[in-house]
Amino acid sequence: MASVSPDEAMRRAIELASRGLGSTSPNPVVGCVLLDPAGEVVGEGFHAYAGGPHAEIVALAQAGDRARGGTAVVTLEPCNHTGRTGPCAQALVRAGITRVVVAVTDPNPVASGGVDSLRDAGVEVQTGVREAEAAAGNIAWLTAVRRGRPYVIWKYAATLDGRSAAADGTSMWITSEAARIDVHALRGTVDTIIAGVGTVLADDPRLTARNLRDGSLAIRQPLRVVVDSSGRTPAGARVRDGAARTWVATAAEVGAAPDGRVDLTRLLELLYQRGVRSALLEGGPTLAGAFLAAGLVDRVVGYVAPKLLGAGPPALAGTGVQTISDVIDLTFTDLTQVGPDLRFTAVPRQRKG
């Protein structure tokens, strides 16, 4: 087998890390590649699920004695604490690793310190290799840990003229099956799906991650959260069907904002305490507007169908924008055609003032 550079190995480690997306929370996604002294790959691993072995441990088990004297290439700083698993930094030292290449240092004060521990043990450590790329793959976890609340993605579907339904309220289906399949894949990558009680009363959604071709549920289901200030969610609503955990978040339980509705910032703080690091906001337009007005949306994923209605409810309302100078600016990060529809991904720019 030909030798590879640490940079090439890091590219592979980032690819490996992505395989854990959606199943590791509240832990991060991490990938690891081990190189022997000649630079040949002798072990690979990724963190697959919370409570399971970390990426470094999986790779070390695969490499065995071939790791001695070699290099560990890891997307995130090896942990330095004992939780449900032992400290990876010490495991690398015991395995005889002489060099560790890290993409992103760990912002979590509980687990950080691995780099210092490795250096104290005489291990050469290099940080910042493919840092931006690795951070992008772990953006939800990194952002959440740094500020103590989940990373929020607002997802919506609309016609080309921005309508989420027709004038009579019908909305099935604005977008294609291909787009809906894509949405369910997106649901499978987050820890929770959030909707407002208005959406529950109007559409009675399940808010689960499913295989639309056969209707089967995904093995892992995100927590379903209904933002319901006064507790109007019916006992027979499909979000209460037992297919996934559900929290009907009321103002009495979470705390009320000045307008008497659920305090959204407090809601996110409570979700973080429950282990939620990423959230998918699915509706409706009023709740999305409230999240945007509060500056709580980190990413927008929109599915735009090549259709026109000319009337009907908009995809977004109540953002508090009254004049063009107050517009919420976005920066596109991706544009992809999904079936006949266009999926765009964008991030809000920091607002002035």
SVG drawing of the C-alpha trace seen along z (x, -y; Angstrom):
<svg xmlns="http://www.w3.org/2000/svg" viewBox="-60 -51 69 56">
<polyline fill="none" stroke="black" stroke-width="0.4" points="0.0,0.0 1.4,-3.4 2.1,-6.0 -0.2,-9.0 0.5,-12.5 -1.2,-13.7 -3.2,-16.1 -4.5,-13.3 -5.2,-11.3 -7.2,-14.2 -9.3,-14.4 -10.2,-10.7 -10.8,-11.3 -13.3,-14.1 -15.1,-11.7 -15.2,-9.1 -16.5,-11.6 -19.5,-12.4 -20.7,-8.8 -21.7,-9.5 -23.8,-12.6 -27.1,-12.3 -26.2,-9.5 -23.5,-10.8 -25.2,-13.7 -24.6,-15.1 -21.1,-14.1 -19.4,-15.5 -18.7,-13.6 -15.0,-12.5 -12.9,-10.6 -9.4,-9.2 -6.8,-7.7 -3.6,-6.0 -0.4,-5.9 2.5,-3.7 6.1,-5.1 6.3,-4.7 3.1,-6.6 0.9,-3.7 -2.7,-3.6 -3.0,-0.9 -6.2,-1.9 -9.4,-3.9 -12.3,-4.8 -15.2,-7.1 -17.4,-7.8 -20.7,-6.0 -23.0,-6.7 -23.0,-8.4 -21.6,-6.0 -19.8,-4.0 -16.0,-3.9 -14.4,-7.1 -12.8,-7.3 -9.3,-6.9 -10.2,-3.8 -11.8,-2.2 -8.7,-3.0 -6.3,-1.7 -8.1,1.6 -7.8,2.0 -4.2,1.1 -2.9,3.0 0.9,3.0 1.3,1.4 0.4,-1.9 3.5,-2.1 5.8,-4.9 3.2,-6.2 0.9,-9.2 -2.7,-9.7 -4.7,-12.0 -7.9,-13.2 -10.6,-15.7 -11.1,-16.9 -8.7,-17.2 -8.5,-13.8 -10.5,-14.0 -8.7,-14.2 -11.4,-13.1 -13.1,-9.9 -16.9,-9.9 -18.6,-6.8 -15.3,-6.0 -11.7,-6.6 -9.5,-9.5 -8.3,-9.1 -5.2,-11.2 -3.9,-8.6 -4.9,-5.7 -2.8,-7.2 0.2,-7.5 -0.1,-3.9 -0.3,-2.7 3.1,-4.3 1.9,-7.0 4.6,-9.6 2.8,-12.3 -0.8,-13.5 -2.3,-15.8 -5.5,-17.6 -7.9,-19.6 -10.0,-21.4 -9.2,-21.9 -12.0,-21.0 -14.1,-24.0 -15.7,-21.8 -13.8,-22.6 -14.8,-19.2 -13.1,-17.2 -10.4,-19.6 -6.7,-19.5 -5.8,-16.5 -3.2,-18.4 -1.4,-19.6 -1.6,-16.0 -0.1,-14.6 2.7,-17.1 3.5,-16.5 3.9,-12.9 6.5,-13.8 4.1,-13.4 4.5,-15.8 1.3,-17.6 0.2,-19.7 -3.1,-21.5 -5.2,-23.3 -4.8,-20.9 -7.9,-21.2 -9.4,-23.0 -12.2,-24.9 -13.3,-21.7 -13.4,-19.7 -15.2,-22.5 -17.8,-22.7 -18.6,-19.0 -19.0,-19.5 -20.6,-22.9 -23.7,-22.1 -21.9,-20.6 -19.1,-23.2 -21.6,-26.1 -23.8,-24.6 -21.1,-23.9 -19.5,-27.4 -22.8,-29.2 -24.8,-26.7 -27.8,-26.3 -28.6,-24.2 -27.7,-25.0 -31.0,-25.8 -31.8,-25.0 -35.0,-26.5 -36.4,-24.3 -39.3,-25.4 -40.9,-24.5 -42.5,-27.1 -43.6,-28.0 -41.4,-30.3 -43.5,-33.2 -43.0,-32.3 -46.3,-30.6 -46.4,-27.7 -50.0,-26.8 -52.8,-27.7 -55.5,-30.2 -57.8,-27.4 -55.0,-26.1 -54.1,-23.1 -50.3,-22.4 -49.8,-18.7 -47.7,-18.6 -45.9,-21.8 -42.5,-20.1 -41.7,-16.8 -41.2,-13.4 -37.4,-13.8 -37.4,-17.0 -39.5,-15.2 -37.0,-12.3 -34.2,-14.8 -36.0,-16.5 -36.4,-13.1 -32.6,-12.6 -32.1,-16.0 -34.3,-15.1 -32.1,-12.1 -29.1,-14.3 -30.6,-16.4 -31.5,-15.9 -34.9,-17.5 -37.6,-18.7 -39.5,-21.8 -42.9,-22.9 -45.6,-25.3 -49.0,-24.3 -50.6,-26.1 -48.9,-23.6 -50.0,-20.7 -53.6,-21.9 -53.6,-22.6 -51.6,-19.7 -51.4,-17.1 -47.8,-16.2 -45.9,-13.2 -42.5,-15.0 -40.6,-11.7 -37.7,-10.6 -39.0,-8.0 -38.2,-6.1 -40.9,-7.5 -40.5,-4.6 -41.8,-2.0 -43.1,-4.2 -40.7,-2.7 -39.3,-4.7 -35.7,-5.5 -33.9,-3.6 -33.1,-6.8 -35.8,-9.4 -35.3,-13.0 -37.1,-14.4 -40.3,-16.1 -41.0,-19.5 -44.3,-21.4 -44.1,-25.0 -47.6,-25.4 -47.9,-28.4 -51.3,-27.5 -51.3,-23.7 -53.7,-23.3 -52.1,-20.2 -54.8,-17.6 -54.4,-14.3 -54.9,-12.5 -52.4,-14.5 -50.0,-12.3 -47.0,-13.9 -48.2,-12.0 -48.3,-8.7 -45.4,-7.1 -43.2,-6.8 -40.7,-9.2 -40.3,-11.1 -42.4,-14.3 -42.3,-17.4 -45.2,-19.8 -43.4,-23.0 -45.8,-25.4 -45.2,-28.9 -46.1,-27.7 -43.3,-25.0 -40.6,-26.8 -41.3,-30.4 -43.1,-33.2 -41.7,-36.0 -43.1,-39.5 -45.9,-38.7 -47.0,-35.7 -45.7,-33.1 -43.0,-30.5 -39.6,-32.1 -37.7,-30.7 -34.2,-31.5 -35.1,-29.7 -36.6,-26.8 -33.3,-26.3 -31.4,-26.5 -33.6,-23.7 -33.1,-21.6 -29.3,-22.0 -29.6,-20.7 -31.4,-17.7 -28.5,-16.9 -29.8,-18.5 -27.1,-20.1 -28.9,-20.5 -32.5,-21.4 -34.6,-21.5 -37.3,-24.2 -40.1,-23.1 -42.9,-25.5 -45.0,-27.3 -44.4,-30.8 -45.2,-32.6 -42.8,-30.4 -40.1,-30.7 -40.5,-34.5 -40.2,-34.6 -37.0,-32.5 -35.5,-34.8 -36.6,-38.0 -34.8,-36.7 -31.7,-35.9 -32.0,-32.2 -31.6,-30.8 -28.2,-29.6 -28.9,-28.1 -31.8,-28.2 -32.6,-25.3 -35.3,-26.2 -37.0,-23.9 -38.4,-26.0 -40.8,-24.4 -41.1,-25.7 -44.8,-26.6 -46.8,-29.8 -49.9,-30.4 -50.3,-34.2 -52.3,-33.8 -52.1,-31.9 -50.2,-32.0 -46.5,-33.0 -43.6,-30.8 -42.6,-33.4 -44.3,-36.0 -43.7,-38.1 -40.0,-38.7 -40.4,-42.3 -38.9,-43.7 -40.8,-47.0 -38.4,-48.6 -35.9,-47.5 -33.0,-48.6 -34.0,-46.0 -34.0,-43.1 -32.5,-39.9 -29.6,-39.3 -28.5,-35.8 -25.4,-34.4 -25.9,-31.4 -23.6,-28.4 -25.2,-25.9 -27.6,-25.7 -28.7,-22.2 -31.4,-20.9 -33.4,-18.1 -35.8,-16.5 -37.6,-19.4 -37.1,-21.6 -34.3,-23.9 -32.8,-23.4 -30.8,-26.3 -28.8,-26.6 -27.9,-29.9 -26.7,-31.4 -27.9,-34.8 -25.4,-37.5 -24.7,-39.3 -27.2,-42.2 -26.0,-45.7 -26.9,-47.6"/>
</svg>
